[in-house]
Amino acid sequence: MQQLARAYLYVRDIWLTPHELKFRTRFNTGLWVMQTSCGVISHRDCIRMGIGGKMLFAVNNGYQHFC
């Protein structure tokens, strides 16, 4: 319950390259949902596949470097 109270939602209109995505999510313990040319996938999949995309929203339960 306490973690649910700390969770929050951000909506952004930012396009990120794979390098920027890896740098900006290095302390992230949550999930970023990205729109890419391959469809809607998580930020971890973007980094793994080496593609960038538009950040749709992020649900986080810990430290977030920007947002």
CHARMM internal coordinates of N, CA and C (Angstrom, degrees):
IC EDIT
DIST 1 N 1 CA 1.4465
DIST 1 CA 1 C 1.5307
ANGL 1 N 1 CA 1 C 111.18
DIST 1 C 2 N 1.3417
ANGL 1 CA 1 C 2 N 115.62
DIHE 1 N 1 CA 1 C 2 N -41.22
DIST 2 N 2 CA 1.4591
ANGL 1 C 2 N 2 CA 119.22
DIHE 1 CA 1 C 2 N 2 CA -178.95
DIST 2 CA 2 C 1.5303
ANGL 2 N 2 CA 2 C 111.06
DIHE 1 C 2 N 2 CA 2 C -65.37
DIST 2 C 3 N 1.3372
ANGL 2 CA 2 C 3 N 117.17
DIHE 2 N 2 CA 2 C 3 N -38.98
DIST 3 N 3 CA 1.4651
ANGL 2 C 3 N 3 CA 119.84
DIHE 2 CA 2 C 3 N 3 CA 177.79
DIST 3 CA 3 C 1.5159
ANGL 3 N 3 CA 3 C 110.92
DIHE 2 C 3 N 3 CA 3 C -66.14
DIST 3 C 4 N 1.3186
ANGL 3 CA 3 C 4 N 117.51
DIHE 3 N 3 CA 3 C 4 N -36.03
DIST 4 N 4 CA 1.4594
ANGL 3 C 4 N 4 CA 120.17
DIHE 3 CA 3 C 4 N 4 CA 177.67
DIST 4 CA 4 C 1.5225
ANGL 4 N 4 CA 4 C 110.83
DIHE 3 C 4 N 4 CA 4 C -64.23
DIST 4 C 5 N 1.3205
ANGL 4 CA 4 C 5 N 116.75
DIHE 4 N 4 CA 4 C 5 N -35.86
DIST 5 N 5 CA 1.4617
ANGL 4 C 5 N 5 CA 120.21
DIHE 4 CA 4 C 5 N 5 CA 178.88
DIST 5 CA 5 C 1.5241
ANGL 5 N 5 CA 5 C 111.16
DIHE 4 C 5 N 5 CA 5 C -67.57
DIST 5 C 6 N 1.3432
ANGL 5 CA 5 C 6 N 117.21
DIHE 5 N 5 CA 5 C 6 N -30.12
DIST 6 N 6 CA 1.4569
ANGL 5 C 6 N 6 CA 120.73
DIHE 5 CA 5 C 6 N 6 CA -179.91
DIST 6 CA 6 C 1.5250
ANGL 6 N 6 CA 6 C 112.93
DIHE 5 C 6 N 6 CA 6 C -85.43
DIST 6 C 7 N 1.3103
ANGL 6 CA 6 C 7 N 117.95
DIHE 6 N 6 CA 6 C 7 N -15.06
DIST 7 N 7 CA 1.4640
ANGL 6 C 7 N 7 CA 120.48
DIHE 6 CA 6 C 7 N 7 CA 179.69
DIST 7 CA 7 C 1.5208
ANGL 7 N 7 CA 7 C 109.20
DIHE 6 C 7 N 7 CA 7 C -69.58
DIST 7 C 8 N 1.3165
ANGL 7 CA 7 C 8 N 115.87
DIHE 7 N 7 CA 7 C 8 N 144.50
DIST 8 N 8 CA 1.4548
ANGL 7 C 8 N 8 CA 119.93
DIHE 7 CA 7 C 8 N 8 CA 179.31
DIST 8 CA 8 C 1.5198
ANGL 8 N 8 CA 8 C 110.25
DIHE 7 C 8 N 8 CA 8 C -147.00
DIST 8 C 9 N 1.3120
ANGL 8 CA 8 C 9 N 116.75
DIHE 8 N 8 CA 8 C 9 N 164.90
DIST 9 N 9 CA 1.4569
ANGL 8 C 9 N 9 CA 123.29
DIHE 8 CA 8 C 9 N 9 CA -173.01
DIST 9 CA 9 C 1.5165
ANGL 9 N 9 CA 9 C 109.51
DIHE 8 C 9 N 9 CA 9 C -122.63
DIST 9 C 10 N 1.3129
ANGL 9 CA 9 C 10 N 116.55
DIHE 9 N 9 CA 9 C 10 N 132.69
DIST 10 N 10 CA 1.4605
ANGL 9 C 10 N 10 CA 122.08
DIHE 9 CA 9 C 10 N 10 CA 176.85
DIST 10 CA 10 C 1.5161
ANGL 10 N 10 CA 10 C 109.58
DIHE 9 C 10 N 10 CA 10 C -121.45
DIST 10 C 11 N 1.3136
ANGL 10 CA 10 C 11 N 116.44
DIHE 10 N 10 CA 10 C 11 N 142.18
DIST 11 N 11 CA 1.4580
ANGL 10 C 11 N 11 CA 121.93
DIHE 10 CA 10 C 11 N 11 CA 174.90
DIST 11 CA 11 C 1.5165
ANGL 11 N 11 CA 11 C 107.23
DIHE 10 C 11 N 11 CA 11 C -118.60
DIST 11 C 12 N 1.3187
ANGL 11 CA 11 C 12 N 117.40
DIHE 11 N 11 CA 11 C 12 N 125.11
DIST 12 N 12 CA 1.4566
ANGL 11 C 12 N 12 CA 122.37
DIHE 11 CA 11 C 12 N 12 CA -176.37
DIST 12 CA 12 C 1.5264
ANGL 12 N 12 CA 12 C 109.27
DIHE 11 C 12 N 12 CA 12 C -134.45
DIST 12 C 13 N 1.3309
ANGL 12 CA 12 C 13 N 115.78
DIHE 12 N 12 CA 12 C 13 N 160.13
DIST 13 N 13 CA 1.4606
ANGL 12 C 13 N 13 CA 121.77
DIHE 12 CA 12 C 13 N 13 CA 174.60
DIST 13 CA 13 C 1.5216
ANGL 13 N 13 CA 13 C 107.64
DIHE 12 C 13 N 13 CA 13 C -122.36
DIST 13 C 14 N 1.3213
ANGL 13 CA 13 C 14 N 116.56
DIHE 13 N 13 CA 13 C 14 N 69.47
DIST 14 N 14 CA 1.4583
ANGL 13 C 14 N 14 CA 122.82
DIHE 13 CA 13 C 14 N 14 CA -174.82
DIST 14 CA 14 C 1.5276
ANGL 14 N 14 CA 14 C 109.04
DIHE 13 C 14 N 14 CA 14 C -124.62
DIST 14 C 15 N 1.3249
ANGL 14 CA 14 C 15 N 115.89
DIHE 14 N 14 CA 14 C 15 N 130.05
DIST 15 N 15 CA 1.4623
ANGL 14 C 15 N 15 CA 121.67
DIHE 14 CA 14 C 15 N 15 CA 173.40
DIST 15 CA 15 C 1.5139
ANGL 15 N 15 CA 15 C 107.92
DIHE 14 C 15 N 15 CA 15 C -98.32
DIST 15 C 16 N 1.3176
ANGL 15 CA 15 C 16 N 117.47
DIHE 15 N 15 CA 15 C 16 N 129.80
DIST 16 N 16 CA 1.4534
ANGL 15 C 16 N 16 CA 122.47
DIHE 15 CA 15 C 16 N 16 CA -176.24
DIST 16 CA 16 C 1.5200
ANGL 16 N 16 CA 16 C 111.21
DIHE 15 C 16 N 16 CA 16 C -123.93
DIST 16 C 17 N 1.3319
ANGL 16 CA 16 C 17 N 116.04
DIHE 16 N 16 CA 16 C 17 N 140.95
DIST 17 N 17 CA 1.4637
ANGL 16 C 17 N 17 CA 121.32
DIHE 16 CA 16 C 17 N 17 CA 171.17
DIST 17 CA 17 C 1.5286
ANGL 17 N 17 CA 17 C 107.39
DIHE 16 C 17 N 17 CA 17 C -80.12
DIST 17 C 18 N 1.3411
ANGL 17 CA 17 C 18 N 118.42
DIHE 17 N 17 CA 17 C 18 N 164.52
DIST 18 N 18 CA 1.4686
ANGL 17 C 18 N 18 CA 119.39
DIHE 17 CA 17 C 18 N 18 CA 178.98
DIST 18 CA 18 C 1.5334
ANGL 18 N 18 CA 18 C 112.77
DIHE 17 C 18 N 18 CA 18 C -58.03
DIST 18 C 19 N 1.3413
ANGL 18 CA 18 C 19 N 117.25
DIHE 18 N 18 CA 18 C 19 N -38.42
DIST 19 N 19 CA 1.4680
ANGL 18 C 19 N 19 CA 120.44
DIHE 18 CA 18 C 19 N 19 CA 179.44
DIST 19 CA 19 C 1.5311
ANGL 19 N 19 CA 19 C 111.10
DIHE 18 C 19 N 19 CA 19 C -64.58
DIST 19 C 20 N 1.3361
ANGL 19 CA 19 C 20 N 117.31
DIHE 19 N 19 CA 19 C 20 N -45.39
DIST 20 N 20 CA 1.4716
ANGL 19 C 20 N 20 CA 121.02
DIHE 19 CA 19 C 20 N 20 CA 178.19
DIST 20 CA 20 C 1.5248
ANGL 20 N 20 CA 20 C 110.85
DIHE 19 C 20 N 20 CA 20 C -63.02
DIST 20 C 21 N 1.3176
ANGL 20 CA 20 C 21 N 115.92
DIHE 20 N 20 CA 20 C 21 N -40.30
DIST 21 N 21 CA 1.4625
ANGL 20 C 21 N 21 CA 121.00
DIHE 20 CA 20 C 21 N 21 CA -178.95
DIST 21 CA 21 C 1.5266
ANGL 21 N 21 CA 21 C 111.01
DIHE 20 C 21 N 21 CA 21 C -62.09
DIST 21 C 22 N 1.3298
ANGL 21 CA 21 C 22 N 116.18
DIHE 21 N 21 CA 21 C 22 N -45.28
DIST 22 N 22 CA 1.4653
ANGL 21 C 22 N 22 CA 119.88
DIHE 21 CA 21 C 22 N 22 CA 179.31
DIST 22 CA 22 C 1.5282
ANGL 22 N 22 CA 22 C 110.86
DIHE 21 C 22 N 22 CA 22 C -63.95
DIST 22 C 23 N 1.3266
ANGL 22 CA 22 C 23 N 117.54
DIHE 22 N 22 CA 22 C 23 N -41.72
DIST 23 N 23 CA 1.4611
ANGL 22 C 23 N 23 CA 121.53
DIHE 22 CA 22 C 23 N 23 CA 179.89
DIST 23 CA 23 C 1.5272
ANGL 23 N 23 CA 23 C 111.41
DIHE 22 C 23 N 23 CA 23 C -65.33
DIST 23 C 24 N 1.3158
ANGL 23 CA 23 C 24 N 117.89
DIHE 23 N 23 CA 23 C 24 N -44.96
DIST 24 N 24 CA 1.4626
ANGL 23 C 24 N 24 CA 121.33
DIHE 23 CA 23 C 24 N 24 CA -174.43
DIST 24 CA 24 C 1.5279
ANGL 24 N 24 CA 24 C 113.55
DIHE 23 C 24 N 24 CA 24 C -76.50
DIST 24 C 25 N 1.3204
ANGL 24 CA 24 C 25 N 117.59
DIHE 24 N 24 CA 24 C 25 N -18.46
DIST 25 N 25 CA 1.4713
ANGL 24 C 25 N 25 CA 119.97
DIHE 24 CA 24 C 25 N 25 CA -179.21
DIST 25 CA 25 C 1.5222
ANGL 25 N 25 CA 25 C 112.33
DIHE 24 C 25 N 25 CA 25 C -107.94
DIST 25 C 26 N 1.3207
ANGL 25 CA 25 C 26 N 118.22
DIHE 25 N 25 CA 25 C 26 N 15.59
DIST 26 N 26 CA 1.4699
ANGL 25 C 26 N 26 CA 120.44
DIHE 25 CA 25 C 26 N 26 CA -175.19
DIST 26 CA 26 C 1.5265
ANGL 26 N 26 CA 26 C 113.20
DIHE 25 C 26 N 26 CA 26 C -64.17
DIST 26 C 27 N 1.3193
ANGL 26 CA 26 C 27 N 119.69
DIHE 26 N 26 CA 26 C 27 N -26.36
DIST 27 N 27 CA 1.4643
ANGL 26 C 27 N 27 CA 122.34
DIHE 26 CA 26 C 27 N 27 CA 178.22
DIST 27 CA 27 C 1.5284
ANGL 27 N 27 CA 27 C 111.88
DIHE 26 C 27 N 27 CA 27 C -106.88
DIST 27 C 28 N 1.3122
ANGL 27 CA 27 C 28 N 117.64
DIHE 27 N 27 CA 27 C 28 N 5.55
DIST 28 N 28 CA 1.4594
ANGL 27 C 28 N 28 CA 122.16
DIHE 27 CA 27 C 28 N 28 CA -173.05
DIST 28 CA 28 C 1.5256
ANGL 28 N 28 CA 28 C 111.24
DIHE 27 C 28 N 28 CA 28 C -75.16
DIST 28 C 29 N 1.3177
ANGL 28 CA 28 C 29 N 117.12
DIHE 28 N 28 CA 28 C 29 N 128.89
DIST 29 N 29 CA 1.4577
ANGL 28 C 29 N 29 CA 121.47
DIHE 28 CA 28 C 29 N 29 CA 175.16
DIST 29 CA 29 C 1.5238
ANGL 29 N 29 CA 29 C 111.07
DIHE 28 C 29 N 29 CA 29 C -107.48
DIST 29 C 30 N 1.3096
ANGL 29 CA 29 C 30 N 117.47
DIHE 29 N 29 CA 29 C 30 N 2.31
DIST 30 N 30 CA 1.4578
ANGL 29 C 30 N 30 CA 121.60
DIHE 29 CA 29 C 30 N 30 CA -178.88
DIST 30 CA 30 C 1.5154
ANGL 30 N 30 CA 30 C 111.87
DIHE 29 C 30 N 30 CA 30 C -103.13
DIST 30 C 31 N 1.3094
ANGL 30 CA 30 C 31 N 115.49
DIHE 30 N 30 CA 30 C 31 N -148.73
DIST 31 N 31 CA 1.4590
ANGL 30 C 31 N 31 CA 121.99
DIHE 30 CA 30 C 31 N 31 CA -176.41
DIST 31 CA 31 C 1.5173
ANGL 31 N 31 CA 31 C 109.95
DIHE 30 C 31 N 31 CA 31 C -133.77
DIST 31 C 32 N 1.3142
ANGL 31 CA 31 C 32 N 116.42
DIHE 31 N 31 CA 31 C 32 N 130.52
DIST 32 N 32 CA 1.4600
ANGL 31 C 32 N 32 CA 121.93
DIHE 31 CA 31 C 32 N 32 CA 171.95
DIST 32 CA 32 C 1.5167
ANGL 32 N 32 CA 32 C 107.58
DIHE 31 C 32 N 32 CA 32 C -106.51
DIST 32 C 33 N 1.2959
ANGL 32 CA 32 C 33 N 117.04
DIHE 32 N 32 CA 32 C 33 N 132.86
DIST 33 N 33 CA 1.4641
ANGL 32 C 33 N 33 CA 122.08
DIHE 32 CA 32 C 33 N 33 CA 176.86
DIST 33 CA 33 C 1.5231
ANGL 33 N 33 CA 33 C 107.08
DIHE 32 C 33 N 33 CA 33 C -102.52
DIST 33 C 34 N 1.3384
ANGL 33 CA 33 C 34 N 116.03
DIHE 33 N 33 CA 33 C 34 N 123.59
DIST 34 N 34 CA 1.4596
ANGL 33 C 34 N 34 CA 122.90
DIHE 33 CA 33 C 34 N 34 CA -172.95
DIST 34 CA 34 C 1.5290
ANGL 34 N 34 CA 34 C 110.46
DIHE 33 C 34 N 34 CA 34 C -116.47
DIST 34 C 35 N 1.3358
ANGL 34 CA 34 C 35 N 115.70
DIHE 34 N 34 CA 34 C 35 N 141.70
DIST 35 N 35 CA 1.4598
ANGL 34 C 35 N 35 CA 121.31
DIHE 34 CA 34 C 35 N 35 CA 171.25
DIST 35 CA 35 C 1.5204
ANGL 35 N 35 CA 35 C 106.91
DIHE 34 C 35 N 35 CA 35 C -98.32
DIST 35 C 36 N 1.3280
ANGL 35 CA 35 C 36 N 116.76
DIHE 35 N 35 CA 35 C 36 N 122.39
DIST 36 N 36 CA 1.4603
ANGL 35 C 36 N 36 CA 122.06
DIHE 35 CA 35 C 36 N 36 CA -177.95
DIST 36 CA 36 C 1.5224
ANGL 36 N 36 CA 36 C 109.44
DIHE 35 C 36 N 36 CA 36 C -129.07
DIST 36 C 37 N 1.3257
ANGL 36 CA 36 C 37 N 115.06
DIHE 36 N 36 CA 36 C 37 N 179.95
DIST 37 N 37 CA 1.4650
ANGL 36 C 37 N 37 CA 119.63
DIHE 36 CA 36 C 37 N 37 CA 175.57
DIST 37 CA 37 C 1.5257
ANGL 37 N 37 CA 37 C 111.24
DIHE 36 C 37 N 37 CA 37 C -68.66
DIST 37 C 38 N 1.3359
ANGL 37 CA 37 C 38 N 117.60
DIHE 37 N 37 CA 37 C 38 N -18.09
DIST 38 N 38 CA 1.4683
ANGL 37 C 38 N 38 CA 122.74
DIHE 37 CA 37 C 38 N 38 CA 178.32
DIST 38 CA 38 C 1.5230
ANGL 38 N 38 CA 38 C 112.53
DIHE 37 C 38 N 38 CA 38 C -91.41
DIST 38 C 39 N 1.3072
ANGL 38 CA 38 C 39 N 117.65
DIHE 38 N 38 CA 38 C 39 N -2.12
DIST 39 N 39 CA 1.4605
ANGL 38 C 39 N 39 CA 122.06
DIHE 38 CA 38 C 39 N 39 CA -177.61
DIST 39 CA 39 C 1.5171
ANGL 39 N 39 CA 39 C 111.03
DIHE 38 C 39 N 39 CA 39 C 117.91
DIST 39 C 40 N 1.3129
ANGL 39 CA 39 C 40 N 116.92
DIHE 39 N 39 CA 39 C 40 N -159.88
DIST 40 N 40 CA 1.4651
ANGL 39 C 40 N 40 CA 122.72
DIHE 39 CA 39 C 40 N 40 CA -179.66
DIST 40 CA 40 C 1.5270
ANGL 40 N 40 CA 40 C 107.85
DIHE 39 C 40 N 40 CA 40 C -97.94
DIST 40 C 41 N 1.3453
ANGL 40 CA 40 C 41 N 115.33
DIHE 40 N 40 CA 40 C 41 N 117.61
DIST 41 N 41 CA 1.4628
ANGL 40 C 41 N 41 CA 120.86
DIHE 40 CA 40 C 41 N 41 CA -177.09
DIST 41 CA 41 C 1.5295
ANGL 41 N 41 CA 41 C 109.80
DIHE 40 C 41 N 41 CA 41 C -140.29
DIST 41 C 42 N 1.3252
ANGL 41 CA 41 C 42 N 116.55
DIHE 41 N 41 CA 41 C 42 N 171.41
DIST 42 N 42 CA 1.4687
ANGL 41 C 42 N 42 CA 121.34
DIHE 41 CA 41 C 42 N 42 CA -179.89
DIST 42 CA 42 C 1.5254
ANGL 42 N 42 CA 42 C 110.82
DIHE 41 C 42 N 42 CA 42 C -78.31
DIST 42 C 43 N 1.3326
ANGL 42 CA 42 C 43 N 115.79
DIHE 42 N 42 CA 42 C 43 N 162.60
DIST 43 N 43 CA 1.4678
ANGL 42 C 43 N 43 CA 120.06
DIHE 42 CA 42 C 43 N 43 CA 178.80
DIST 43 CA 43 C 1.5232
ANGL 43 N 43 CA 43 C 111.20
DIHE 42 C 43 N 43 CA 43 C -65.56
DIST 43 C 44 N 1.3133
ANGL 43 CA 43 C 44 N 117.38
DIHE 43 N 43 CA 43 C 44 N -30.31
DIST 44 N 44 CA 1.4676
ANGL 43 C 44 N 44 CA 120.27
DIHE 43 CA 43 C 44 N 44 CA 178.81
DIST 44 CA 44 C 1.5263
ANGL 44 N 44 CA 44 C 110.89
DIHE 43 C 44 N 44 CA 44 C -66.84
DIST 44 C 45 N 1.3378
ANGL 44 CA 44 C 45 N 116.72
DIHE 44 N 44 CA 44 C 45 N -38.75
DIST 45 N 45 CA 1.4651
ANGL 44 C 45 N 45 CA 120.24
DIHE 44 CA 44 C 45 N 45 CA 176.63
DIST 45 CA 45 C 1.5230
ANGL 45 N 45 CA 45 C 111.14
DIHE 44 C 45 N 45 CA 45 C -66.93
DIST 45 C 46 N 1.3400
ANGL 45 CA 45 C 46 N 117.09
DIHE 45 N 45 CA 45 C 46 N -37.59
DIST 46 N 46 CA 1.4724
ANGL 45 C 46 N 46 CA 120.74
DIHE 45 CA 45 C 46 N 46 CA 177.16
DIST 46 CA 46 C 1.5196
ANGL 46 N 46 CA 46 C 110.62
DIHE 45 C 46 N 46 CA 46 C -60.46
DIST 46 C 47 N 1.3164
ANGL 46 CA 46 C 47 N 116.66
DIHE 46 N 46 CA 46 C 47 N -46.13
DIST 47 N 47 CA 1.4628
ANGL 46 C 47 N 47 CA 121.11
DIHE 46 CA 46 C 47 N 47 CA -179.98
DIST 47 CA 47 C 1.5224
ANGL 47 N 47 CA 47 C 109.97
DIHE 46 C 47 N 47 CA 47 C -63.84
DIST 47 C 48 N 1.3258
ANGL 47 CA 47 C 48 N 116.97
DIHE 47 N 47 CA 47 C 48 N -44.51
DIST 48 N 48 CA 1.4590
ANGL 47 C 48 N 48 CA 121.63
DIHE 47 CA 47 C 48 N 48 CA -178.71
DIST 48 CA 48 C 1.5292
ANGL 48 N 48 CA 48 C 111.90
DIHE 47 C 48 N 48 CA 48 C -63.12
DIST 48 C 49 N 1.3479
ANGL 48 CA 48 C 49 N 116.95
DIHE 48 N 48 CA 48 C 49 N -38.67
DIST 49 N 49 CA 1.4673
ANGL 48 C 49 N 49 CA 121.06
DIHE 48 CA 48 C 49 N 49 CA -178.72
DIST 49 CA 49 C 1.5236
ANGL 49 N 49 CA 49 C 112.56
DIHE 48 C 49 N 49 CA 49 C -87.44
DIST 49 C 50 N 1.3378
ANGL 49 CA 49 C 50 N 118.06
DIHE 49 N 49 CA 49 C 50 N -10.44
DIST 50 N 50 CA 1.4601
ANGL 49 C 50 N 50 CA 121.34
DIHE 49 CA 49 C 50 N 50 CA 178.50
DIST 50 CA 50 C 1.5132
ANGL 50 N 50 CA 50 C 113.84
DIHE 49 C 50 N 50 CA 50 C 73.68
DIST 50 C 51 N 1.3350
ANGL 50 CA 50 C 51 N 116.78
DIHE 50 N 50 CA 50 C 51 N 35.65
DIST 51 N 51 CA 1.4661
ANGL 50 C 51 N 51 CA 120.74
DIHE 50 CA 50 C 51 N 51 CA 178.91
DIST 51 CA 51 C 1.5249
ANGL 51 N 51 CA 51 C 109.42
DIHE 50 C 51 N 51 CA 51 C -122.60
DIST 51 C 52 N 1.2996
ANGL 51 CA 51 C 52 N 116.63
DIHE 51 N 51 CA 51 C 52 N 155.24
DIST 52 N 52 CA 1.4621
ANGL 51 C 52 N 52 CA 122.08
DIHE 51 CA 51 C 52 N 52 CA 176.27
DIST 52 CA 52 C 1.5182
ANGL 52 N 52 CA 52 C 109.81
DIHE 51 C 52 N 52 CA 52 C -103.68
DIST 52 C 53 N 1.3204
ANGL 52 CA 52 C 53 N 115.77
DIHE 52 N 52 CA 52 C 53 N -178.65
DIST 53 N 53 CA 1.4510
ANGL 52 C 53 N 53 CA 119.20
DIHE 52 CA 52 C 53 N 53 CA 178.64
DIST 53 CA 53 C 1.5087
ANGL 53 N 53 CA 53 C 112.47
DIHE 52 C 53 N 53 CA 53 C 177.97
DIST 53 C 54 N 1.3091
ANGL 53 CA 53 C 54 N 114.23
DIHE 53 N 53 CA 53 C 54 N -175.23
DIST 54 N 54 CA 1.4619
ANGL 53 C 54 N 54 CA 122.38
DIHE 53 CA 53 C 54 N 54 CA -179.75
DIST 54 CA 54 C 1.5206
ANGL 54 N 54 CA 54 C 108.62
DIHE 53 C 54 N 54 CA 54 C -95.15
DIST 54 C 55 N 1.3170
ANGL 54 CA 54 C 55 N 115.56
DIHE 54 N 54 CA 54 C 55 N 130.02
DIST 55 N 55 CA 1.4509
ANGL 54 C 55 N 55 CA 120.36
DIHE 54 CA 54 C 55 N 55 CA 177.65
DIST 55 CA 55 C 1.5218
ANGL 55 N 55 CA 55 C 109.09
DIHE 54 C 55 N 55 CA 55 C -76.82
DIST 55 C 56 N 1.3331
ANGL 55 CA 55 C 56 N 117.05
DIHE 55 N 55 CA 55 C 56 N 118.73
DIST 56 N 56 CA 1.4610
ANGL 55 C 56 N 56 CA 121.01
DIHE 55 CA 55 C 56 N 56 CA 178.60
DIST 56 CA 56 C 1.5223
ANGL 56 N 56 CA 56 C 110.55
DIHE 55 C 56 N 56 CA 56 C -84.15
DIST 56 C 57 N 1.3279
ANGL 56 CA 56 C 57 N 117.29
DIHE 56 N 56 CA 56 C 57 N -53.17
DIST 57 N 57 CA 1.4614
ANGL 56 C 57 N 57 CA 121.23
DIHE 56 CA 56 C 57 N 57 CA 175.26
DIST 57 CA 57 C 1.5221
ANGL 57 N 57 CA 57 C 109.60
DIHE 56 C 57 N 57 CA 57 C -162.38
DIST 57 C 58 N 1.3164
ANGL 57 CA 57 C 58 N 114.96
DIHE 57 N 57 CA 57 C 58 N 162.00
DIST 58 N 58 CA 1.4604
ANGL 57 C 58 N 58 CA 121.37
DIHE 57 CA 57 C 58 N 58 CA 178.70
DIST 58 CA 58 C 1.5173
ANGL 58 N 58 CA 58 C 109.19
DIHE 57 C 58 N 58 CA 58 C -131.39
DIST 58 C 59 N 1.3117
ANGL 58 CA 58 C 59 N 115.60
DIHE 58 N 58 CA 58 C 59 N 132.60
DIST 59 N 59 CA 1.4557
ANGL 58 C 59 N 59 CA 121.80
DIHE 58 CA 58 C 59 N 59 CA 173.95
DIST 59 CA 59 C 1.5217
ANGL 59 N 59 CA 59 C 105.72
DIHE 58 C 59 N 59 CA 59 C -112.99
DIST 59 C 60 N 1.3183
ANGL 59 CA 59 C 60 N 116.92
DIHE 59 N 59 CA 59 C 60 N 118.53
DIST 60 N 60 CA 1.4604
ANGL 59 C 60 N 60 CA 121.30
DIHE 59 CA 59 C 60 N 60 CA -172.77
DIST 60 CA 60 C 1.5172
ANGL 60 N 60 CA 60 C 111.29
DIHE 59 C 60 N 60 CA 60 C -126.06
DIST 60 C 61 N 1.3270
ANGL 60 CA 60 C 61 N 114.13
DIHE 60 N 60 CA 60 C 61 N 148.90
DIST 61 N 61 CA 1.4629
ANGL 60 C 61 N 61 CA 119.22
DIHE 60 CA 60 C 61 N 61 CA 175.46
DIST 61 CA 61 C 1.5262
ANGL 61 N 61 CA 61 C 110.94
DIHE 60 C 61 N 61 CA 61 C -125.04
DIST 61 C 62 N 1.3142
ANGL 61 CA 61 C 62 N 116.43
DIHE 61 N 61 CA 61 C 62 N 17.21
DIST 62 N 62 CA 1.4557
ANGL 61 C 62 N 62 CA 120.35
DIHE 61 CA 61 C 62 N 62 CA -179.74
DIST 62 CA 62 C 1.5116
ANGL 62 N 62 CA 62 C 110.87
DIHE 61 C 62 N 62 CA 62 C -154.77
DIST 62 C 63 N 1.3129
ANGL 62 CA 62 C 63 N 115.34
DIHE 62 N 62 CA 62 C 63 N -150.75
DIST 63 N 63 CA 1.4623
ANGL 62 C 63 N 63 CA 121.59
DIHE 62 CA 62 C 63 N 63 CA -176.34
DIST 63 CA 63 C 1.5230
ANGL 63 N 63 CA 63 C 111.76
DIHE 62 C 63 N 63 CA 63 C -69.31
DIST 63 C 64 N 1.3160
ANGL 63 CA 63 C 64 N 116.86
DIHE 63 N 63 CA 63 C 64 N 134.86
DIST 64 N 64 CA 1.4628
ANGL 63 C 64 N 64 CA 123.14
DIHE 63 CA 63 C 64 N 64 CA 177.58
DIST 64 CA 64 C 1.5197
ANGL 64 N 64 CA 64 C 107.29
DIHE 63 C 64 N 64 CA 64 C -125.35
DIST 64 C 65 N 1.3223
ANGL 64 CA 64 C 65 N 117.70
DIHE 64 N 64 CA 64 C 65 N 125.69
DIST 65 N 65 CA 1.4609
ANGL 64 C 65 N 65 CA 120.59
DIHE 64 CA 64 C 65 N 65 CA -175.46
DIST 65 CA 65 C 1.5157
ANGL 65 N 65 CA 65 C 112.58
DIHE 64 C 65 N 65 CA 65 C -69.67
DIST 65 C 66 N 1.3069
ANGL 65 CA 65 C 66 N 118.51
DIHE 65 N 65 CA 65 C 66 N -40.05
DIST 66 N 66 CA 1.4673
ANGL 65 C 66 N 66 CA 121.11
DIHE 65 CA 65 C 66 N 66 CA 176.79
DIST 66 CA 66 C 1.5094
ANGL 66 N 66 CA 66 C 108.63
DIHE 65 C 66 N 66 CA 66 C -142.60
DIST 66 C 67 N 1.2550
ANGL 66 CA 66 C 67 N 117.68
DIHE 66 N 66 CA 66 C 67 N 155.83
DIST 67 N 67 CA 1.4710
ANGL 66 C 67 N 67 CA 127.07
DIHE 66 CA 66 C 67 N 67 CA 178.16
DIST 67 CA 67 C 1.4875
ANGL 67 N 67 CA 67 C 110.45
DIHE 66 C 67 N 67 CA 67 C 143.84
END
COOR INIT
IC SEED 1 N 1 CA 1 C
IC BUILD
